Amino acid sequence: MTHQQRTWHKSTYSGARGDCVEVTEGPTTGVRDTRHRDLAELSVPASEWNALLNTLRTN
């Protein structure tokens, strides 16, 4: 799936100012800055993304 075909979304906790990140899920999770969408994205295996979220939830 190409960059343009993915569905990106941001947290419902994000404010209206646009200071947040967006993610897209799949076998690889993509993370990008909403202010600089075209500059870069971080791609990590979905299992690692889930491990990060689980760790954040328990701390």
VENJOPE-V708155 format. One record per helix or strand of 3 or more residues. SS is the DSSP state (@ for helix, = for strand). FROM is the first residue (numbers start at 0). LEN is the number of residues. If there is no record, write none. Layout:
ss=<SS SS>
from=<FROM FROM>
len=<LEN LEN>
This chain:
ss=<@ = = @ = @>
from=<2 20 27 33 41 45>
len=<3 4 6 3 4 13>
